[in-house]
Amino acid sequence: MAVVTIRQLLDSGVHFGHQTRRWNPKMKRFILTERSGSHIIDLQQSLAYIDKAYDYVKDTVAHGGTILFVGTKKQAQLAVAEQAQRVGQPFVNQRWLGGLLTNFQTVSKRLARMKELEEIDFDDTTKGFTKKELLIKKRELDKLHKSLGGIRNLTKTPSALWVVDTKKEHLAIDEARKLGIPIIAILDTNCDPDEVNYPIPGNDDAIRSVALLTRIIADAAAEGQIQRHQKPEADGAEVEPLAEWEAELLGQSAAATEPATAEPGPAEAAESAAETPAAEPTVDSTADSEAEETVTDKAEAAPKAAAKAAPKTAAKAAAAKPAAKDAAETEAKKPAAKKPAAKAEKTDD
C-alpha cells in the first residue's frame, strides 16, 4: 500500500516549484515542465523518494534511533512541533542555535540548567529568592523553553534530521554534514540535492505541502516505534517503558487485528472437530509391567503349591480306601429288599 497518493500531493500543492529564474540547475531531473513562469515538479519521482525516506525513517527508529525535526520558517513551525510531539521526537521550530550538534556538550549543560529552573516555585517568595531574582530566573526559563524546549529529552546527537527548507536551515545542514548525520529534506526547485541523503522533491513554501510531508515522516517514526517494542528481546535486555503515545499506538494496532483473530463459530468448531483424528489409546507401560510380574509370580508359585499338596492328597486317598472297603462289605451283608407283588390284573370274563 502506497504511503501517499498523487491526488493527495496535488491537493496539497506539492508539485509547485519556484520561478524559473530562481531554479538550481541540479534540480533539472526532478522538474516535469514549466507553467506560467514557474517550474512543475514531477510527482511520480516524489512518490518514489517518499517511499525511500519513509522506509529509512521507520528502520532508523525501529533500531532505537531518533529523528530531529527542523523547520524554523513560519509555514513549518506549527506542523513541525505538532508532528514531532505526536511521535515523541525532538524538534527545533525556533531559531537554530549554532553548535547545537557540533557542540552538544554545551547544549546539554543548558538543558540541565533549564530543568533546574523548572523545579523552582516562582509563586513562593519564602524560599530565599527575592521577587526580582525570581523574575530574572523566570525570564531565563522562558528563553530556554523557546530555544531548547523541543530538545529537552535529547541526550545525544540525533540519528537523522528532517529538514523542511535546506536553504533556510543551512546551519543545521552544515553541522549534520560535518558529523555525518543523514539528512531527509524537502527539495524545492531552488535547492541543492547534493546536500541531502534522502531528498523529497516538493514545495517547501506551502503550509499544506509542508504539513503533509511532515506528517508522513512522523507516521514512519511512529511505525518504527511500534516495531521496536513488538520485537522480541533476544538478548534478554530490559525493555524500556512505553510512552503514552506509544502505548496508544500499540493499542490501536491491537484493536485493528482483533477481528482477524475472532473465535470460530459453531459450524467451524464442528468441522475442525471432525477433521481432528481420534486420539490413540495410551498404554500404561507401568501397568503392563506389573501385570507381567504378577503372572510370572503365579506361574512360579503353582509348582510349589502342587508339590506341597501332593503328600496330603496321597494320605487322604490312603485313608479313604479302607473306609470304602468296609462300606462295600456292609452293603453286601444286608438282605435284599422285598419287592411288592405285582397285582394281578383282573379280567372280567
One Martini backbone bead per residue (centre of mass of N, CA, C, O) as a GRO file, in nm:
protein
  349
    1MET     BB    1   0.096   0.036   0.023
    2ALA     BB    2   0.075   0.357  -0.014
    3VAL     BB    3   0.154   0.635   0.159
    4VAL     BB    4   0.076   0.813  -0.097
    5THR     BB    5  -0.094   1.016  -0.321
    6ILE     BB    6  -0.122   1.217  -0.591
    7ARG     BB    7  -0.378   1.362  -0.504
    8GLN     BB    8  -0.264   1.465  -0.233
    9LEU     BB    9  -0.033   1.625  -0.357
   10LEU     BB   10  -0.206   1.812  -0.532
   11ASP     BB   11  -0.388   1.932  -0.304
   12SER     BB   12  -0.113   2.046  -0.151
   13GLY     BB   13   0.106   2.160  -0.366
   14VAL     BB   14   0.381   1.994  -0.429
   15HIS     BB   15   0.434   2.075  -0.749
   16PHE     BB   16   0.527   2.354  -0.674
   17GLY     BB   17   0.755   2.587  -0.776
   18HIS     BB   18   0.965   2.804  -0.869
   19GLN     BB   19   1.095   3.024  -1.039
   20THR     BB   20   1.293   2.996  -1.314
   21ARG     BB   21   1.516   3.214  -1.213
   22ARG     BB   22   1.553   3.033  -0.920
   23TRP     BB   23   1.694   2.791  -1.008
   24ASN     BB   24   1.850   2.469  -0.991
   25PRO     BB   25   2.012   2.273  -1.215
   26LYS     BB   26   2.018   2.009  -1.029
   27MET     BB   27   1.682   1.996  -1.052
   28LYS     BB   28   1.605   1.896  -1.341
   29ARG     BB   29   1.521   1.585  -1.290
   30PHE     BB   30   1.252   1.692  -1.111
   31ILE     BB   31   1.135   1.832  -1.363
   32LEU     BB   32   0.861   1.847  -1.578
   33THR     BB   33   0.776   2.162  -1.609
   34GLU     BB   34   0.640   2.472  -1.742
   35ARG     BB   35   0.435   2.732  -1.569
   36SER     BB   36   0.395   3.058  -1.551
   37GLY     BB   37   0.714   3.082  -1.463
   38SER     BB   38   0.700   2.786  -1.337
   39HIS     BB   39   0.778   2.502  -1.185
   40ILE     BB   40   0.716   2.146  -1.225
   41ILE     BB   41   0.688   1.872  -1.035
   42ASP     BB   42   0.759   1.534  -1.023
   43LEU     BB   43   0.546   1.310  -0.859
   44GLN     BB   44   0.659   1.033  -0.925
   45GLN     BB   45   0.932   1.085  -0.786
   46SER     BB   46   0.822   1.167  -0.513
   47LEU     BB   47   0.704   0.892  -0.438
   48ALA     BB   48   0.968   0.732  -0.440
   49TYR     BB   49   1.116   0.913  -0.222
   50ILE     BB   50   0.912   0.872   0.003
   51ASP     BB   51   0.949   0.568   0.039
   52LYS     BB   52   1.247   0.578   0.118
   53ALA     BB   53   1.221   0.766   0.363
   54TYR     BB   54   1.020   0.594   0.520
   55ASP     BB   55   1.196   0.341   0.555
   56TYR     BB   56   1.433   0.477   0.698
   57VAL     BB   57   1.286   0.590   0.944
   58LYS     BB   58   1.167   0.326   1.046
   59ASP     BB   59   1.438   0.174   1.088
   60THR     BB   60   1.574   0.376   1.275
   61VAL     BB   61   1.361   0.369   1.507
   62ALA     BB   62   1.355   0.055   1.546
   63HIS     BB   63   1.681   0.083   1.641
   64GLY     BB   64   1.673   0.358   1.842
   65GLY     BB   65   1.633   0.612   1.694
   66THR     BB   66   1.644   0.965   1.603
   67ILE     BB   67   1.440   1.248   1.497
   68LEU     BB   68   1.510   1.570   1.379
   69PHE     BB   69   1.302   1.842   1.369
   70VAL     BB   70   1.326   2.100   1.108
   71GLY     BB   71   1.143   2.428   1.133
   72THR     BB   72   1.161   2.794   1.124
   73LYS     BB   73   0.946   2.860   0.948
   74LYS     BB   74   0.625   2.962   0.953
   75GLN     BB   75   0.503   2.722   0.779
   76ALA     BB   76   0.652   2.493   0.990
   77GLN     BB   77   0.621   2.523   1.299
   78LEU     BB   78   0.353   2.376   1.365
   79ALA     BB   79   0.396   2.102   1.222
   80VAL     BB   80   0.659   2.021   1.364
   81ALA     BB   81   0.556   2.024   1.656
   82GLU     BB   82   0.313   1.832   1.633
   83GLN     BB   83   0.449   1.577   1.505
   84ALA     BB   84   0.680   1.537   1.709
   85GLN     BB   85   0.498   1.511   1.964
   86ARG     BB   86   0.326   1.268   1.866
   87VAL     BB   87   0.616   1.079   1.847
   88GLY     BB   88   0.853   1.172   2.046
   89GLN     BB   89   1.029   1.396   1.902
   90PRO     BB   90   1.255   1.612   1.826
   91PHE     BB   91   1.268   1.984   1.798
   92VAL     BB   92   1.300   2.279   1.567
   93ASN     BB   93   1.105   2.606   1.547
   94GLN     BB   94   1.327   2.800   1.588
   95ARG     BB   95   1.614   2.904   1.643
   96TRP     BB   96   1.921   2.810   1.544
   97LEU     BB   97   2.175   2.687   1.729
   98GLY     BB   98   2.492   2.718   1.741
   99GLY     BB   99   2.613   2.393   1.807
  100LEU     BB  100   2.388   2.176   1.855
  101LEU     BB  101   2.581   1.939   1.740
  102THR     BB  102   2.897   2.015   1.767
  103ASN     BB  103   2.808   2.139   2.080
  104PHE     BB  104   2.646   1.938   2.285
  105GLN     BB  105   2.762   1.979   2.570
  106THR     BB  106   2.661   2.269   2.610
  107VAL     BB  107   2.365   2.208   2.560
  108SER     BB  108   2.334   2.014   2.801
  109LYS     BB  109   2.376   2.234   3.017
  110ARG     BB  110   2.124   2.399   2.938
  111LEU     BB  111   1.925   2.174   2.998
  112ALA     BB  112   1.993   2.148   3.297
  113ARG     BB  113   1.915   2.439   3.367
  114MET     BB  114   1.619   2.419   3.286
  115LYS     BB  115   1.543   2.192   3.491
  116GLU     BB  116   1.622   2.354   3.740
  117LEU     BB  117   1.415   2.592   3.699
  118GLU     BB  118   1.153   2.410   3.704
  119GLU     BB  119   1.176   2.357   4.031
  120ILE     BB  120   1.079   2.637   4.071
  121ASP     BB  121   0.879   2.847   4.278
  122PHE     BB  122   0.751   3.155   4.166
  123ASP     BB  123   0.520   3.200   4.403
  124ASP     BB  124   0.754   3.160   4.616
  125THR     BB  125   0.920   3.394   4.853
  126THR     BB  126   1.040   3.177   5.094
  127LYS     BB  127   1.319   3.043   4.937
  128GLY     BB  128   1.545   3.302   4.911
  129PHE     BB  129   1.394   3.480   4.698
  130THR     BB  130   1.341   3.742   4.528
  131LYS     BB  131   1.141   3.893   4.305
  132LYS     BB  132   1.366   3.966   4.107
  133GLU     BB  133   1.501   3.688   4.087
  134LEU     BB  134   1.250   3.540   3.988
  135LEU     BB  135   1.215   3.707   3.730
  136ILE     BB  136   1.484   3.635   3.599
  137LYS     BB  137   1.442   3.327   3.598
  138LYS     BB  138   1.184   3.329   3.431
  139ARG     BB  139   1.309   3.450   3.174
  140GLU     BB  140   1.520   3.230   3.133
  141LEU     BB  141   1.319   2.996   3.103
  142ASP     BB  142   1.165   3.106   2.856
  143LYS     BB  143   1.410   3.110   2.668
  144LEU     BB  144   1.477   2.806   2.687
  145HIS     BB  145   1.204   2.702   2.588
  146LYS     BB  146   1.217   2.832   2.305
  147SER     BB  147   1.504   2.696   2.214
  148LEU     BB  148   1.492   2.391   2.397
  149GLY     BB  149   1.210   2.247   2.431
  150GLY     BB  150   1.229   2.027   2.188
  151ILE     BB  151   1.523   1.899   2.333
  152ARG     BB  152   1.498   1.800   2.639
  153ASN     BB  153   1.535   1.466   2.565
  154LEU     BB  154   1.818   1.505   2.449
  155THR     BB  155   2.126   1.299   2.492
  156LYS     BB  156   2.200   1.301   2.182
  157THR     BB  157   2.270   1.276   1.881
  158PRO     BB  158   2.106   1.233   1.614
  159SER     BB  159   2.036   1.007   1.348
  160ALA     BB  160   1.845   1.232   1.210
  161LEU     BB  161   1.714   1.470   0.964
  162TRP     BB  162   1.433   1.694   0.935
  163VAL     BB  163   1.397   1.913   0.656
  164VAL     BB  164   1.228   2.172   0.499
  165ASP     BB  165   1.466   2.403   0.446
  166THR     BB  166   1.787   2.415   0.327
  167LYS     BB  167   1.835   2.725   0.302
  168LYS     BB  168   1.734   2.810   0.584
  169GLU     BB  169   1.897   2.539   0.717
  170HIS     BB  170   2.220   2.559   0.675
  171LEU     BB  171   2.335   2.507   0.958
  172ALA     BB  172   2.221   2.223   1.000
  173ILE     BB  173   2.349   2.100   0.748
  174ASP     BB  174   2.647   2.150   0.818
  175GLU     BB  175   2.656   1.993   1.089
  176ALA     BB  176   2.558   1.719   0.982
  177ARG     BB  177   2.788   1.680   0.773
  178LYS     BB  178   3.023   1.680   0.976
  179LEU     BB  179   2.888   1.422   1.141
  180GLY     BB  180   2.724   1.225   0.940
  181ILE     BB  181   2.423   1.302   0.923
  182PRO     BB  182   2.141   1.225   0.804
  183ILE     BB  183   1.927   1.369   0.539
  184ILE     BB  184   1.588   1.481   0.537
  185ALA     BB  185   1.427   1.655   0.257
  186ILE     BB  186   1.293   1.928   0.108
  187LEU     BB  187   1.293   1.992  -0.250
  188ASP     BB  188   1.327   2.255  -0.422
  189THR     BB  189   1.415   2.429  -0.718
  190ASN     BB  190   1.646   2.595  -0.522
  191CYS     BB  191   1.804   2.342  -0.449
  192ASP     BB  192   2.054   2.111  -0.319
  193PRO     BB  193   2.086   1.764  -0.361
  194ASP     BB  194   2.385   1.712  -0.242
  195GLU     BB  195   2.302   1.771   0.076
  196VAL     BB  196   2.119   1.512   0.050
  197ASN     BB  197   2.023   1.179   0.117
  198TYR     BB  198   1.685   1.221   0.136
  199PRO     BB  199   1.499   1.326  -0.104
  200ILE     BB  200   1.200   1.552  -0.156
  201PRO     BB  201   1.025   1.656  -0.402
  202GLY     BB  202   0.901   1.994  -0.330
  203ASN     BB  203   0.703   2.208  -0.147
  204ASP     BB  204   0.841   2.450   0.107
  205ASP     BB  205   0.596   2.692   0.133
  206ALA     BB  206   0.350   2.535   0.180
  207ILE     BB  207   0.158   2.439   0.437
  208ARG     BB  208   0.028   2.174   0.328
  209SER     BB  209   0.285   2.044   0.223
  210VAL     BB  210   0.444   2.039   0.488
  211ALA     BB  211   0.234   1.884   0.656
  212LEU     BB  212   0.224   1.623   0.488
  213LEU     BB  213   0.529   1.541   0.492
  214THR     BB  214   0.561   1.547   0.801
  215ARG     BB  215   0.348   1.331   0.861
  216ILE     BB  216   0.489   1.098   0.715
  217ILE     BB  217   0.743   1.094   0.893
  218ALA     BB  218   0.589   1.050   1.159
  219ASP     BB  219   0.463   0.778   1.080
  220ALA     BB  220   0.730   0.630   1.051
  221ALA     BB  221   0.818   0.667   1.346
  222ALA     BB  222   0.575   0.522   1.473
  223GLU     BB  223   0.622   0.246   1.337
  224GLY     BB  224   0.905   0.204   1.456
  225GLN     BB  225   0.817   0.199   1.754
  226ILE     BB  226   0.636  -0.048   1.734
  227GLN     BB  227   0.852  -0.248   1.634
  228ARG     BB  228   1.045  -0.223   1.876
  229HIS     BB  229   0.826  -0.332   2.100
  230GLN     BB  230   0.756  -0.607   1.934
  231LYS     BB  231   1.031  -0.700   1.959
  232PRO     BB  232   1.215  -0.946   2.061
  233GLU     BB  233   1.432  -1.016   2.334
  234ALA     BB  234   1.710  -1.203   2.279
  235ASP     BB  235   1.919  -1.086   2.515
  236GLY     BB  236   1.743  -0.992   2.777
  237ALA     BB  237   1.679  -0.709   2.780
  238GLU     BB  238   1.554  -0.432   2.900
  239VAL     BB  239   1.253  -0.279   2.869
  240GLU     BB  240   1.126   0.003   2.784
  241PRO     BB  241   0.905   0.218   2.862
  242LEU     BB  242   0.615   0.337   2.759
  243ALA     BB  243   0.470   0.575   2.614
  244GLU     BB  244   0.171   0.710   2.566
  245TRP     BB  245   0.176   0.716   2.251
  246GLU     BB  246   0.274   0.423   2.218
  247ALA     BB  247   0.041   0.280   2.365
  248GLU     BB  248  -0.177   0.386   2.175
  249LEU     BB  249  -0.070   0.259   1.913
  250LEU     BB  250  -0.077  -0.034   2.015
  251GLY     BB  251  -0.382  -0.038   2.070
  252GLN     BB  252  -0.472   0.015   1.779
  253SER     BB  253  -0.334  -0.232   1.646
  254ALA     BB  254  -0.483  -0.445   1.822
  255ALA     BB  255  -0.774  -0.364   1.740
  256ALA     BB  256  -0.733  -0.423   1.429
  257THR     BB  257  -0.665  -0.749   1.486
  258GLU     BB  258  -0.917  -0.881   1.627
  259PRO     BB  259  -1.107  -0.982   1.391
  260ALA     BB  260  -0.895  -1.194   1.280
  261THR     BB  261  -0.903  -1.341   1.595
  262ALA     BB  262  -1.162  -1.475   1.608
  263GLU     BB  263  -1.382  -1.691   1.707
  264PRO     BB  264  -1.515  -1.970   1.616
  265GLY     BB  265  -1.780  -2.111   1.514
  266PRO     BB  266  -1.976  -2.386   1.535
  267ALA     BB  267  -1.917  -2.497   1.251
  268GLU     BB  268  -1.608  -2.477   1.265
  269ALA     BB  269  -1.578  -2.653   1.519
  270ALA     BB  270  -1.699  -2.911   1.393
  271GLU     BB  271  -1.501  -2.942   1.160
  272SER     BB  272  -1.243  -2.957   1.333
  273ALA     BB  273  -1.338  -3.209   1.494
  274ALA     BB  274  -1.367  -3.399   1.243
  275GLU     BB  275  -1.065  -3.364   1.141
  276THR     BB  276  -0.977  -3.472   1.401
  277PRO     BB  277  -0.809  -3.720   1.512
  278ALA     BB  278  -0.818  -3.985   1.693
  279ALA     BB  279  -0.710  -4.080   1.984
  280GLU     BB  280  -0.484  -4.283   2.098
  281PRO     BB  281  -0.448  -4.524   2.306
  282THR     BB  282  -0.304  -4.539   2.607
  283VAL     BB  283  -0.028  -4.712   2.740
  284ASP     BB  284   0.051  -4.859   3.042
  285SER     BB  285   0.359  -4.964   3.120
  286THR     BB  286   0.336  -5.013   3.425
  287ALA     BB  287   0.093  -5.207   3.423
  288ASP     BB  288   0.218  -5.422   3.241
  289SER     BB  289   0.457  -5.495   3.420
  290GLU     BB  290   0.289  -5.579   3.666
  291ALA     BB  291   0.130  -5.810   3.524
  292GLU     BB  292   0.374  -5.980   3.443
  293GLU     BB  293   0.479  -6.028   3.730
  294THR     BB  294   0.225  -6.174   3.837
  295VAL     BB  295   0.226  -6.415   3.638
  296THR     BB  296   0.507  -6.516   3.713
  297ASP     BB  297   0.452  -6.570   4.013
  298LYS     BB  298   0.224  -6.775   3.966
  299ALA     BB  299   0.388  -6.980   3.798
  300GLU     BB  300   0.599  -7.037   4.028
  301ALA     BB  301   0.384  -7.118   4.258
  302ALA     BB  302   0.237  -7.372   4.145
  303PRO     BB  303   0.445  -7.607   4.187
  304LYS     BB  304   0.479  -7.570   4.492
  305ALA     BB  305   0.183  -7.625   4.569
  306ALA     BB  306   0.171  -7.909   4.442
  307ALA     BB  307   0.396  -8.034   4.617
  308LYS     BB  308   0.257  -7.985   4.892
  309ALA     BB  309  -0.026  -8.137   4.817
  310ALA     BB  310   0.052  -8.437   4.753
  311PRO     BB  311   0.074  -8.582   5.036
  312LYS     BB  312  -0.210  -8.517   5.134
  313THR     BB  313  -0.361  -8.664   4.905
  314ALA     BB  314  -0.244  -8.949   4.958
  315ALA     BB  315  -0.348  -8.978   5.251
  316LYS     BB  316  -0.646  -8.952   5.186
  317ALA     BB  317  -0.662  -9.193   4.992
  318ALA     BB  318  -0.569  -9.411   5.197
  319ALA     BB  319  -0.805  -9.356   5.403
  320ALA     BB  320  -1.045  -9.409   5.194
  321LYS     BB  321  -1.021  -9.717   5.122
  322PRO     BB  322  -1.123  -9.871   5.386
  323ALA     BB  323  -1.393  -9.726   5.399
  324ALA     BB  324  -1.496  -9.837   5.128
  325LYS     BB  325  -1.473 -10.143   5.200
  326ASP     BB  326  -1.670 -10.148   5.448
  327ALA     BB  327  -1.914 -10.041   5.293
  328ALA     BB  328  -1.936 -10.285   5.097
  329GLU     BB  329  -1.977 -10.514   5.305
  330THR     BB  330  -2.232 -10.405   5.442
  331GLU     BB  331  -2.405 -10.409   5.188
  332ALA     BB  332  -2.388 -10.721   5.134
  333LYS     BB  333  -2.530 -10.824   5.416
  334LYS     BB  334  -2.780 -10.718   5.329
  335PRO     BB  335  -3.096 -10.773   5.263
  336ALA     BB  336  -3.311 -10.802   5.036
  337ALA     BB  337  -3.555 -10.633   4.911
  338LYS     BB  338  -3.883 -10.637   4.902
  339LYS     BB  339  -4.098 -10.691   4.657
  340PRO     BB  340  -4.378 -10.601   4.535
  341ALA     BB  341  -4.654 -10.739   4.437
  342ALA     BB  342  -4.804 -10.793   4.169
  343LYS     BB  343  -5.091 -10.713   4.040
  344ALA     BB  344  -5.347 -10.863   3.929
  345GLU     BB  345  -5.524 -10.873   3.660
  346LYS     BB  346  -5.836 -10.799   3.607
  347THR     BB  347  -6.073 -11.008   3.452
  348ASP     BB  348  -6.349 -11.014   3.256
  349ASP     BB  349  -6.547 -11.270   3.145
   0.00000   0.00000   0.00000
